Amino acid sequence: MKNKIFNRLSSLVVIAAMLMGFTVSVSAGNDGLIGANIKDGQLLGYFGDGGDIKIPDTVTIIAGEAFLNNDNITSVTIPGSVQVIGYHAFDGCTELERVIFEDPTDGADLIIRLDAFANCPKLTECEIPAVASYVTANVFKGCSSMEKIKVHPQNPYYFTDDNGVMFGPRVNEGEPQYDDPNLTLTAYPSGREGLYSIPESVQGRTVDRIWSGAFKNAEKLTDIEIPENVKIIGGNAFEHSGLTDVTVPDTVESLGSGAFEDCTKLTHIQLPKNLTSIPHSIFKGCTSLSSIEFPQAATNIEMYAFADCKSLTNLILPDGLVNITLAAFEGCTNLQRVVIPASVTGFPNDDTLGAYDMFPDSPKSLVVYVEKGSNGERWAVNNVADWGYQYKILDSVSNLDGVDFGSFYLINLDKKVRVEGKFSINSQLVVNEINSGNEYDAFQAKSENGILKVYEVSATHESDTYTISVGLSDGCSKNAKLYYYENGEAVEISSSQVSKTFTVQTDSLGYFAVIDSSISGGEDHEVTKVTLNKTTAAMKKGDKLQLSATVLPQTATNKSIRWESSDNTVATVDSKGVITAVSAGSAKITATAVNGVNATCTISVTDSETPKPAEEKIETKVSLKADKAVSEKGKSYFTLALSESSRIANIQITFETSTNDVTVSGINGFTVIGDAEDGKVVLGYLNANGELFSSAQSADIAKITVNAENATLKITDVKVSGWDTDKTVKYGKVNGIDPSEATFTDALSYDVNQDGTIDLLDITEAQRYYRADKNSSNWNDASKCDFNDDGRIDIEDYMEIWLNFTK
């Protein structure tokens, strides 16, 4: 509307000026598109009446933000003359329904920039033309009506699978790598609902990475299956999607910052076991996240990693964790119990202001558990009382058997359910909305076609008694009632109702329902779609698998589901969607709503067990670096790291340096066995489970301190040992030592802008290189800011400057 008003006012001003005898000059033309600002072949902006518009063939560039937030255009035809569609060119065009490329095969090579067509909620028709040579990331993110992305079949670079998901070449420093034999998942259609299984290959080429933002704003995506050939997941890849439960395969080597940020439906995540750092903002705003399977190799939790995770109530942080960064748990308003391993040595701290509260927004009922004699004990004793919560010191935090953790609550904010009891640490609340089975049918009969929400509530550890609170469902009135399933019947519970929440004490959990019979669902609330959390599955005889159905719309009056198997001799299914594999063969499991709308999952059953993986070799690569992040006059610091490691139990390092005054300490599960004498040290991977060390990524295993300034350390020999799957002890293979020599220098300067002081301007100077890494074109300039020597510029480098502010 504002564009129409602007256009009409402009016309009135021109007419008035002409009537008064003034000369009117126009700085830019429209080349036949009224309301367009076109200059030197660039369409810089549009202020016309909208509707169906056609861009003139004199235009070669549609500038960034040219149509930003335009609420008038309904379709746009783009000629073959256009070579670039700029950043956010049509972003936020709320009425845009169609984008038509006039010359899809014969026009100029076309570049479509980031977010060019993002957040167009009515856009359903747009085919990427054959001449598009570079489509930057997910240009359709937030287009909630687009169920499939289309690519012209003659495009040699971009492709779609059967689900309308787009794939293309990876990009390095802004340049598509057309010769790469693999493909990257580039864009997911935001309007597609339910489960998506990423294919292992498209067009015969392996899919090995997910581009940054590829699934961003895909709110209807509920489940994702990631194949093991995916190695890299880009930053913000799944931001603000509808994912609920995710397993990231152990083969993933890199997980970008903010990958799951603002996934408000996400309740559980399993991270790859070799991930060494929990990335910046990865789960920020995941308000329903309550269960995390930490990677075994994790040594760092980066800034804002779990910020605003309001359903986190209790955590056992992973063994081997070393550093917890400032604000990692900011906004965790329901955190009740946290166990901090003895390996943690890095707590948020400032030399002048002292320690920072890691849990600043958690309730005063929070209790942190630390190990006697650890850095965590010193941190707790010196600080926790000042912050208002409690700490307890245990002889060991590795064995928590018999520890009384008292009464605390578990919560699921998405389902509005809270349960208080005397739980064990690491207990998780499990709340499933159900729409089938005898329990659902009993509640449905009580609802009289009113508003009905049925939950199956359980906890992974039991309590003698529980206090359960259930919030009113959307649309319910004060006449709603809480029911419980008991002895085959739906029984109303006498409960208090305060601020739209029912609260009741009970000695058992189970099935609960919120029913409001005073409000009818009405005839307009028919089931329109049923989706399943899996569409295919492989099972072996005797396996069980839980299928879950999502019934749409959410306001459907009756969401009950009937489950059936096409062949009960192959696989059976019960009234709750639990499949049992009976014998080899194939069967279809169907979930059907009351009006016949259904969805199916194809089950393949085999008699044989899954073959054992090939035996791993005992091997590793070794590297050494001068640890610039540590500095003390008269000393030199080094870090020893392993990569591409498999089945390592012990490692013996022989080294040379200018002095025999050397101290070695193990990290990440490694312990020094004996002393570092005569230039030789043995490090053992010691843990309670008797596991061996394996890591595809680089992982630090030892810190070496040489009591001499500017020392040089050289590794001359390495031996490794371990055992095979038959427990046969043997020597392994060292696949290279690179580099084998490093020199420490104390000349490291935090005065980035060299003005004689270390202050805010130095952080600002360094911030210009945020997210640059050793593969970036500006690395020669950026590397001066890599204070922790990890090959990238991130928040930890800024923290180094901040901690060294001029006193």
C-alpha positions in Angstrom: 0.0 0.0 0.0 2.8 2.4 0.9 4.3 1.9 -2.6 0.9 2.9 -4.2 0.6 6.0 -2.1 4.2 7.0 -2.9 3.6 6.5 -6.6 0.4 8.6 -6.6 2.0 11.4 -4.5 4.9 11.5 -6.9 2.5 11.8 -9.9 0.7 14.6 -8.2 3.9 16.5 -7.5 5.0 16.2 -11.1 1.6 17.4 -12.4 1.5 20.3 -10.0 5.0 21.3 -10.9 4.1 21.3 -14.6 1.0 23.5 -14.0 3.1 26.0 -12.1 5.5 26.3 -15.0 8.5 24.5 -13.4 10.8 22.2 -15.5 10.8 18.7 -14.2 13.8 16.4 -14.7 13.8 12.6 -14.0 17.2 11.1 -13.0 16.3 7.5 -14.0 14.0 5.9 -16.5 11.6 3.0 -16.3 12.1 1.6 -19.8 8.4 0.8 -20.0 7.9 -0.5 -16.5 6.0 2.3 -14.7 7.2 2.9 -11.2 10.6 1.3 -11.8 13.9 3.1 -11.2 16.2 1.8 -14.0 19.7 3.3 -14.6 22.5 1.9 -16.8 20.8 -1.4 -17.1 20.2 -1.8 -13.3 16.7 -2.0 -11.9 17.4 -0.2 -8.6 13.9 0.0 -7.1 10.2 -0.4 -7.9 7.4 1.9 -6.7 4.6 1.0 -9.1 1.1 -0.3 -8.6 2.2 -4.0 -8.7 0.1 -6.8 -10.0 1.6 -8.9 -12.8 4.8 -7.1 -13.9 7.3 -7.7 -16.6 10.9 -6.5 -16.3 12.2 -4.8 -19.5 14.9 -6.7 -21.5 17.2 -3.6 -21.1 17.8 -4.7 -17.5 20.9 -6.8 -16.8 20.9 -6.5 -13.0 18.1 -6.5 -10.5 19.7 -4.8 -7.7 19.7 -6.0 -4.1 16.5 -5.1 -2.2 15.0 -3.7 -5.4 11.5 -5.2 -4.4 12.2 -5.7 -0.7 9.0 -6.0 1.3 6.8 -5.1 -1.7 3.2 -6.0 -0.9 1.8 -5.2 -4.4 3.3 -7.5 -7.0 1.7 -10.8 -7.7 3.9 -12.2 -10.4 7.1 -11.1 -12.1 8.5 -12.1 -15.6 12.3 -11.9 -15.8 13.9 -11.6 -19.3 17.0 -13.5 -20.4 19.0 -10.3 -20.4 19.2 -10.4 -16.6 22.6 -11.6 -15.4 22.3 -11.0 -11.6 19.4 -11.0 -9.2 20.8 -9.3 -6.1 20.7 -10.0 -2.4 17.1 -9.9 -1.0 15.9 -8.6 -4.3 12.3 -9.9 -3.8 12.6 -10.8 -0.1 9.4 -10.3 1.8 7.1 -9.8 -1.3 4.0 -11.0 0.6 1.7 -11.3 -2.5 4.2 -12.7 -5.0 2.8 -16.0 -6.4 4.8 -16.7 -9.6 8.3 -16.0 -10.9 8.6 -16.6 -14.6 12.0 -16.7 -16.4 11.2 -15.7 -20.0 14.3 -17.3 -21.6 15.2 -20.2 -19.3 17.6 -21.8 -21.7 18.9 -19.1 -24.1 19.6 -16.1 -21.8 22.7 -14.8 -20.2 24.5 -16.8 -17.4 22.5 -15.9 -14.3 23.6 -15.5 -10.7 20.8 -15.5 -8.0 22.1 -14.0 -4.8 21.3 -14.9 -1.2 17.7 -14.6 -0.1 16.6 -13.3 -3.5 13.1 -14.8 -3.1 13.1 -15.4 0.7 10.0 -15.0 2.8 7.4 -14.9 0.0 4.6 -16.8 1.7 2.4 -17.2 -1.4 5.2 -18.1 -3.9 4.4 -21.5 -5.4 5.7 -21.3 -9.0 9.4 -20.6 -9.8 11.6 -22.8 -11.9 15.4 -22.2 -11.6 16.4 -21.6 -15.3 18.9 -23.7 -17.2 21.2 -20.6 -17.5 21.5 -20.2 -13.7 25.1 -20.9 -13.0 25.3 -19.9 -9.4 22.3 -20.0 -6.9 23.6 -18.7 -3.6 22.4 -20.9 -0.7 18.7 -21.2 0.0 17.1 -18.4 -2.0 13.6 -19.6 -1.1 13.9 -19.9 2.7 10.6 -19.0 4.4 8.5 -19.5 1.3 5.9 -21.5 3.3 3.7 -22.4 0.3 6.4 -23.9 -1.8 6.2 -27.6 -1.5 8.8 -28.4 -4.2 11.7 -26.5 -5.7 11.9 -26.8 -9.5 15.0 -26.7 -11.6 15.0 -26.6 -15.4 16.0 -30.1 -16.6 18.8 -28.6 -18.9 20.6 -26.9 -16.0 24.0 -28.6 -15.8 24.8 -27.5 -12.2 21.6 -27.7 -10.1 19.2 -30.6 -9.6 16.3 -31.7 -7.5 15.3 -35.1 -6.0 11.8 -36.6 -6.1 10.9 -34.5 -3.1 11.8 -31.2 -4.7 14.9 -30.6 -2.7 17.7 -28.7 -4.6 21.3 -29.8 -4.8 24.3 -28.1 -6.4 28.1 -27.6 -6.3 29.9 -26.6 -3.2 31.2 -23.1 -3.0 34.7 -22.1 -2.0 35.4 -18.4 -1.4 32.4 -17.3 -3.4 33.2 -19.6 -6.3 31.2 -22.7 -7.2 33.4 -25.8 -7.5 31.8 -27.2 -10.7 34.5 -30.0 -10.9 33.8 -31.4 -7.5 32.5 -34.9 -8.0 30.2 -34.5 -5.0 27.0 -32.4 -4.5 25.8 -30.1 -1.7 22.2 -30.0 -0.4 21.5 -26.4 -1.2 17.8 -25.6 -0.5 14.8 -27.3 1.1 11.3 -26.2 0.2 9.7 -24.6 3.3 6.2 -25.8 2.4 7.1 -29.5 2.5 5.8 -31.3 5.5 6.9 -34.2 7.8 10.0 -36.4 7.4 12.8 -35.9 4.9 15.5 -38.5 4.2 18.5 -37.0 2.6 19.5 -39.2 -0.4 23.0 -40.7 -0.4 23.4 -39.5 -4.0 21.7 -37.4 -6.7 22.4 -37.8 -10.4 24.9 -40.4 -9.5 26.9 -38.0 -7.3 27.4 -38.4 -3.6 25.8 -35.8 -1.3 28.5 -34.9 1.2 27.4 -31.7 2.8 24.5 -29.5 3.8 24.8 -25.8 2.9 24.4 -23.0 5.5 20.7 -22.2 5.9 19.6 -25.0 3.6 16.6 -25.9 5.9 16.2 -22.5 7.6 12.6 -21.6 8.4 11.3 -25.0 7.2 8.8 -25.0 10.0 6.8 -28.0 8.6 9.9 -30.3 8.6 9.4 -32.6 11.6 12.1 -35.2 11.2 15.4 -35.6 9.3 17.4 -38.6 8.3 21.1 -37.8 7.5 23.1 -40.4 5.7 26.6 -41.3 6.8 28.2 -39.8 3.6 27.3 -36.3 4.8 30.5 -34.9 6.3 29.8 -31.2 6.7 26.7 -29.4 8.0 26.9 -25.6 7.5 26.0 -22.8 9.9 22.3 -22.2 10.7 21.5 -25.2 8.4 18.3 -26.1 10.3 17.6 -22.8 12.0 14.0 -22.2 12.9 12.8 -25.5 11.5 10.2 -27.8 13.0 12.6 -30.7 13.9 11.7 -32.6 17.0 14.3 -35.4 17.4 17.6 -35.5 15.6 20.5 -37.9 15.3 23.6 -36.4 13.7 25.7 -39.4 12.4 29.2 -39.9 13.8 30.6 -39.4 10.3 29.8 -35.7 10.4 33.1 -33.9 10.8 32.0 -30.3 10.9 28.9 -28.8 12.4 28.4 -25.0 11.9 27.4 -22.3 14.4 23.7 -21.9 15.0 23.0 -25.1 13.1 19.8 -25.8 15.2 19.2 -22.2 16.5 15.5 -21.4 17.3 14.3 -25.0 16.7 11.5 -24.6 19.3 10.1 -28.1 18.7 13.4 -29.9 19.2 13.4 -32.1 22.3 16.3 -34.5 21.8 19.6 -34.4 19.9 22.4 -36.9 19.5 25.7 -35.3 18.4 28.5 -37.0 16.5 30.9 -38.7 18.9 34.0 -37.1 17.4 32.8 -33.5 17.6 35.4 -31.7 19.8 33.5 -28.4 20.3 29.8 -27.6 20.9 29.5 -24.7 18.4 28.5 -21.1 19.0 24.7 -20.7 19.3 24.1 -24.2 18.0 21.0 -24.7 20.2 20.2 -21.1 21.1 16.5 -20.6 21.5 15.7 -24.3 21.4 13.1 -23.9 24.1 11.9 -27.5 24.1 15.3 -29.2 24.2 15.6 -31.4 27.3 17.8 -34.3 26.2 21.4 -34.1 24.8 23.7 -37.0 23.9 27.1 -35.2 24.1 30.0 -36.3 21.9 32.7 -38.3 23.6 35.4 -36.0 22.2 33.9 -32.7 23.3 36.4 -30.4 25.0 34.7 -27.0 24.6 31.2 -25.5 24.9 31.2 -22.3 22.9 29.4 -19.0 23.6 25.6 -19.1 23.6 25.6 -22.9 22.7 22.6 -23.6 25.0 21.3 -20.0 25.5 17.5 -19.8 26.1 17.1 -23.6 26.3 14.2 -23.2 28.7 13.4 -27.0 29.0 16.9 -28.0 30.1 16.5 -29.1 33.7 19.5 -31.4 34.5 22.7 -32.2 32.7 25.8 -34.4 33.1 28.4 -32.5 31.1 30.7 -34.9 29.2 33.9 -36.4 30.6 36.9 -34.7 29.0 35.3 -31.3 28.8 37.9 -28.6 29.3 36.4 -25.2 28.6 33.0 -23.7 29.2 32.6 -20.3 27.5 30.9 -17.2 28.8 27.1 -17.1 28.3 26.9 -20.8 27.1 23.9 -21.4 29.4 22.4 -17.9 29.4 18.6 -17.9 29.6 18.3 -21.5 30.9 15.5 -20.5 33.3 14.7 -24.1 34.4 18.1 -25.6 35.0 17.9 -27.6 38.3 21.0 -30.0 38.5 24.3 -29.9 36.7 27.3 -32.2 37.1 30.7 -30.6 36.1 33.4 -33.1 35.3 36.8 -32.9 36.9 38.4 -32.3 33.5 37.0 -28.7 33.3 39.8 -26.2 33.8 38.4 -23.2 31.8 35.6 -21.3 33.5 34.5 -17.9 32.3 36.7 -15.4 34.1 38.2 -11.9 33.9 41.5 -10.9 35.6 39.9 -7.8 37.0 36.2 -8.6 37.6 36.8 -12.3 38.5 34.6 -15.3 37.6 31.4 -15.0 35.7 28.3 -16.9 36.6 27.8 -19.7 34.0 24.1 -20.0 34.9 23.0 -16.4 35.4 19.3 -17.0 34.7 18.8 -20.3 36.4 16.6 -20.6 39.5 18.0 -20.5 43.0 17.1 -24.2 43.3 20.0 -25.0 41.0 22.6 -27.4 42.5 26.0 -27.9 40.8 28.0 -31.0 41.5 31.8 -30.9 41.4 34.6 -33.4 42.2 36.7 -33.0 45.3 40.1 -31.5 44.6 39.2 -30.4 41.0 39.2 -26.9 39.5 35.4 -27.2 39.6 35.5 -27.4 43.4 37.7 -24.3 43.7 35.4 -22.4 41.3 32.3 -23.5 43.2 33.7 -22.7 46.7 34.9 -19.3 45.7 31.8 -18.2 43.7 28.6 -20.1 43.8 27.3 -18.8 47.2 27.7 -15.2 45.8 25.5 -16.1 42.9 22.7 -17.5 45.1 22.5 -21.2 44.2 24.1 -24.3 45.7 27.0 -26.7 45.1 27.8 -30.1 46.4 31.2 -31.8 46.4 31.5 -35.5 45.5 34.4 -37.8 45.9 33.9 -38.6 42.2 31.6 -37.3 39.5 32.4 -40.3 37.3 30.3 -42.6 39.4 27.0 -41.1 40.6 25.5 -44.3 41.9 23.8 -43.7 45.3 23.9 -39.9 45.1 20.7 -38.3 46.4 19.8 -35.5 44.0 16.7 -34.5 45.9 13.4 -33.3 44.4 13.4 -31.3 41.2 11.2 -30.8 38.2 11.3 -31.8 34.5 9.6 -29.7 31.9 8.4 -29.7 28.3 7.5 -26.2 27.3 6.2 -27.2 23.9 3.6 -29.5 25.3 3.1 -27.4 28.4 3.8 -30.3 30.8 5.8 -30.1 34.1 6.5 -33.0 36.4 8.2 -32.7 39.8 9.6 -35.7 41.7 12.6 -37.2 43.4 14.5 -38.0 40.2 18.0 -39.3 39.4 20.4 -37.0 37.6 20.0 -37.1 33.8 16.3 -37.9 34.0 14.3 -36.8 31.0 10.6 -36.1 30.7 9.0 -37.8 27.7 5.7 -36.3 26.5 4.1 -37.7 23.3 0.9 -36.4 21.9 -1.1 -39.5 20.8 -4.0 -40.0 18.4 -4.6 -43.8 18.4 -5.1 -46.7 20.7 -7.6 -47.6 23.4 -6.6 -44.7 25.6 -7.2 -42.1 22.9 -10.6 -43.7 22.0 -11.7 -43.5 25.7 -10.8 -39.8 25.9 -12.4 -39.1 22.5 -15.7 -40.6 23.8 -15.6 -38.1 26.7 -14.8 -35.1 24.6 -18.2 -35.1 22.8 -16.4 -33.7 19.7 -15.0 -30.9 21.7 -11.3 -29.8 21.9 -9.1 -32.7 22.9 -5.4 -33.1 23.6 -4.1 -36.5 24.7 -0.6 -36.9 26.2 1.4 -40.0 27.1 3.7 -38.7 30.0 6.7 -40.7 31.3 10.1 -40.1 32.8 13.3 -42.0 32.1 13.8 -42.5 35.9 10.9 -43.1 38.3 9.9 -41.2 41.5 7.7 -42.4 44.4 5.3 -39.5 43.9 4.8 -36.8 41.3 3.3 -33.4 41.0 2.2 -32.9 37.4 1.1 -29.7 35.8 -0.6 -29.5 32.4 -1.3 -26.3 30.6 -4.6 -25.6 28.8 -4.5 -26.4 25.1 -4.9 -23.5 22.6 -8.5 -22.6 22.1 -9.7 -24.1 25.4 -11.9 -22.1 27.8 -12.0 -22.1 31.6 -14.5 -24.9 31.3 -11.8 -27.4 30.3 -11.1 -30.4 32.5 -8.1 -32.7 33.1 -8.6 -36.5 32.7 -6.5 -39.5 33.5 -6.7 -43.0 31.9 -7.3 -45.7 34.5 -8.6 -49.3 34.4 -9.7 -48.9 30.7 -11.6 -45.6 31.4 -11.1 -41.9 31.1 -11.5 -40.5 34.6 -11.8 -36.8 35.5 -9.1 -35.6 37.9 -9.9 -33.3 40.8 -7.2 -30.7 40.2 -6.4 -27.1 40.9 -6.4 -24.7 38.0 -4.2 -21.6 38.3 -3.3 -19.3 35.4 -4.5 -21.8 32.7 -2.6 -24.7 34.2 -3.9 -27.9 35.9 -1.9 -29.2 38.8 -2.4 -32.6 40.5 -0.4 -35.0 42.7 -0.2 -38.6 41.6 1.8 -41.7 42.4 2.1 -42.7 38.7 2.5 -41.2 35.3 0.6 -42.3 32.2 -2.1 -40.9 29.9 -3.6 -37.5 30.5 -6.0 -35.5 28.4 -7.2 -31.9 28.4 -10.8 -31.8 27.3 -13.1 -28.9 26.7 -16.6 -30.2 25.7 -18.1 -26.7 25.8 -16.3 -25.8 22.5 -17.2 -27.8 19.5 -14.6 -28.5 16.8 -17.3 -28.0 14.1 -17.6 -29.5 10.6 -14.8 -27.3 9.2 -12.1 -29.2 11.1 -11.7 -32.3 9.0 -8.4 -34.1 8.7 -6.7 -33.0 5.6 -3.3 -34.7 5.8 -1.5 -37.5 7.7 2.3 -37.8 7.8 4.6 -40.4 9.4 8.0 -39.9 11.0 9.3 -42.5 8.6 8.3 -43.4 5.0 10.7 -46.4 4.7 12.6 -48.5 7.2 14.8 -51.6 7.2 14.4 -54.1 10.0 15.6 -57.5 10.9 13.5 -60.3 12.3 12.5 -59.6 15.9 13.2 -55.8 15.7 10.6 -53.3 17.0 10.1 -49.8 15.6 7.8 -47.0 16.8 6.0 -45.1 14.1 4.3 -41.8 14.9 1.6 -40.0 12.9 1.0 -36.3 12.6 -2.5 -35.3 11.8 -3.2 -32.0 10.2 -4.6 -29.5 10.7 -3.9 -29.1 14.4 -7.5 -28.0 14.9 -8.9 -31.3 13.4 -11.9 -32.4 15.6 -11.0 -36.1 15.6 -7.4 -37.0 15.2 -7.7 -40.7 15.9 -5.6 -43.1 13.7 -6.1 -46.7 12.8 -3.0 -48.7 12.0 -2.8 -51.7 9.6 -0.2 -53.9 8.0 -0.5 -55.2 4.5 1.1 -58.5 5.5 1.1 -59.6 9.1 3.4 -62.5 8.2 6.2 -60.0 7.5 5.4 -57.2 10.0 2.7 -56.5 12.5 1.6 -53.1 14.0 -0.2 -52.5 17.2 -2.8 -49.8 18.0 0.0 -47.3 19.0 2.0 -47.7 15.8 4.7 -50.1 17.2 5.9 -52.4 14.4 7.3 -55.9 15.1 9.3 -57.5 12.3 8.2 -61.1 11.9 9.9 -62.6 8.8 11.8 -61.7 5.7 9.9 -59.7 3.1 8.2 -56.4 2.5 5.0 -54.9 4.0 3.3 -51.5 4.0 2.2 -50.0 7.3 -0.8 -47.6 6.9 -2.0 -45.0 9.3 -5.6 -43.9 8.5 -7.7 -41.1 9.9 -11.4 -41.3 10.5 -12.2 -39.7 7.2 -9.9 -42.1 5.2 -6.9 -39.8 4.8 -3.8 -41.9 5.2 0.0 -42.3 5.0 2.2 -45.3 4.5 5.6 -46.6 5.5 7.3 -49.4 3.6 9.1 -51.9 5.8 11.8 -54.3 4.5 12.6 -57.2 6.8 15.6 -59.4 6.6 16.4 -62.7 8.5 20.1 -62.0 8.8 21.7 -59.7 11.4 23.5 -56.6 10.3 27.0 -57.6 9.3 29.8 -56.5 11.6 31.8 -53.6 10.4 35.4 -54.2 9.1 37.9 -54.3 11.9 39.5 -51.0 12.5 43.2 -50.5 12.3 45.3 -49.1 15.2 46.7 -45.9 13.6 46.9 -42.2 14.0 48.5 -39.0 12.7 50.4 -36.6 15.0 50.9 -32.9 15.0 52.5 -30.3 17.2 51.9 -26.6 17.6 53.1 -23.7 19.8 50.2 -22.7 22.1 50.0 -19.0 21.6 47.0 -18.8 23.8 49.2 -19.4 26.9 52.0 -17.0 27.9 54.2 -16.6 30.9 57.6 -15.1 30.9 60.4 -17.6 31.0 58.3 -20.5 29.6 57.2 -21.9 26.3 54.0 -23.8 25.7 53.1 -26.5 23.1 50.1 -28.7 22.3 50.3 -32.3 21.0 47.3 -33.4 18.8 46.2 -36.6 17.1 44.0 -36.9 14.0 42.5 -39.7 11.9 43.0 -41.9 15.0 41.7 -45.4 15.6 41.9 -47.7 18.6 44.7 -45.9 20.4 45.4 -47.1 24.0 48.9 -45.6 24.6 51.2 -43.3 22.8 54.9 -42.8 23.4 56.5 -39.6 22.3 60.3 -39.0 22.0 61.3 -35.3 21.6 64.2 -32.9 21.7 64.4 -29.4 23.2 67.0 -27.1 24.6 66.4 -28.1 28.2 65.4 -31.2 30.1 63.1 -29.1 32.3 59.9 -30.1 30.6 56.4 -30.8 32.1 53.7 -32.8 30.2 50.1 -33.1 31.2 47.4 -35.2 29.4 44.0 -33.9 28.4 40.8 -35.2 26.7 41.1 -38.5 28.6 44.9 -39.0 28.2 47.0 -39.3 31.3 50.8 -39.1 31.7 52.2 -42.5 32.8 55.3 -41.8 34.8 57.4 -38.6 34.2 58.7 -36.9 31.1 62.4 -37.9 31.4 65.2 -37.9 28.9 63.0 -36.5 26.2 60.4 -39.3 26.4 56.8 -39.5 27.7 54.0 -42.1 27.7 50.4 -41.0 27.5 47.6 -43.5 28.3 43.9 -43.2 27.3 42.4 -44.1 30.7 38.7 -44.2 31.3 36.2 -46.1 33.4 34.7 -47.9 30.4 38.0 -49.3 29.1 37.4 -47.6 25.7 40.0 -46.9 23.1 40.6 -43.5 21.6 39.3 -42.9 18.1 38.7 -39.6 16.4 38.5 -38.5 12.8 39.1 -34.9 13.6 42.1 -33.4 15.2 42.0 -33.7 19.0 44.5 -32.3 21.6 45.9 -35.0 23.9 48.7 -33.2 25.8 50.0 -29.9 26.9 53.8 -29.5 27.1 55.5 -26.8 29.1 59.2 -26.1 28.5 60.8 -23.9 31.2 62.8 -21.8 28.7 61.9 -18.7 26.7 61.3 -19.0 22.9 62.0 -22.7 23.0 61.9 -25.1 20.0 60.4 -28.6 20.5 61.0 -31.4 18.0 59.3 -34.8 17.9 61.8 -37.5 16.8 59.8 -40.7 17.3 56.3 -41.8 18.1 55.0 -45.3 19.0 51.3 -46.2 19.4 49.6 -49.3 20.8 46.1 -50.6 21.3 44.1 -53.8 20.7 41.9 -55.2 18.0 38.3 -56.4 18.3 39.6 -59.8 19.6 41.4 -58.0 22.4 44.8 -58.8 21.0 47.3 -56.2 22.1 49.6 -54.9 19.4 51.6 -51.9 18.1 49.9 -49.6 15.7 50.9 -47.4 12.8 51.8 -43.7 12.9 50.8 -42.2 9.5 52.9 -39.1 9.7 54.1 -36.4 12.1 53.2 -33.0 10.5 54.5 -30.7 11.7 57.1 -32.4 13.9 58.7 -29.2 15.1 57.4 -25.9 16.5 58.9 -22.8 18.1 57.2 -20.8 20.8 57.5 -17.0 20.7 56.2 -14.6 23.3 56.0 -11.9 20.7 52.2 -12.4 20.3 50.5 -9.0 20.4 46.9 -8.4 21.4 47.3 -4.8 20.3 45.7 -5.5 16.9 45.6 -1.9 15.7 49.1 -1.2 17.2 48.0 2.0 19.0 49.8 1.1 22.2 46.8 -0.1 24.2 44.6 -3.2 24.2 41.0 -2.0 24.2 37.7 -2.1 22.5 39.1 -0.9 19.2 41.3 -4.0 19.0 38.2 -6.2 19.3 36.5 -4.1 16.6 39.6 -4.4 14.4 39.6 -8.2 14.8 35.9 -8.4 14.3 36.4 -7.5 10.6 37.7 -11.0 10.1 34.9 -12.8 11.9 34.5 -16.4 10.6 37.6 -16.2 8.4 39.6 -19.3 8.4 42.9 -20.6 6.9 41.1 -21.2 3.6 39.8 -17.6 3.3 41.3 -15.2 0.8 42.0 -12.7 3.5 43.8 -15.1 5.9 47.2 -13.4 5.6 45.6 -10.4 7.3 43.2 -12.3 9.5 45.7 -14.8 10.9 47.2 -12.1 13.2 43.9 -12.4 15.2 44.0 -16.2 15.5 45.2 -16.1 19.1 44.2 -19.6 20.0 45.8 -21.0 16.9 42.8 -23.0 15.7 42.9 -21.8 12.1 39.8 -19.6 12.3 38.6 -16.3 13.8 35.7 -16.6 16.2 34.4 -15.4 19.6 37.2 -17.1 21.5 39.8 -14.9 19.8 37.8 -11.8 20.8 37.7 -13.2 24.4 41.5 -13.5 24.3 41.8 -9.7 23.5 39.2 -8.9 26.1 41.0 -10.9 28.8 44.2 -8.9 28.0 42.7 -5.4 28.0 45.3 -2.8 29.1 45.1 -2.6 32.9 
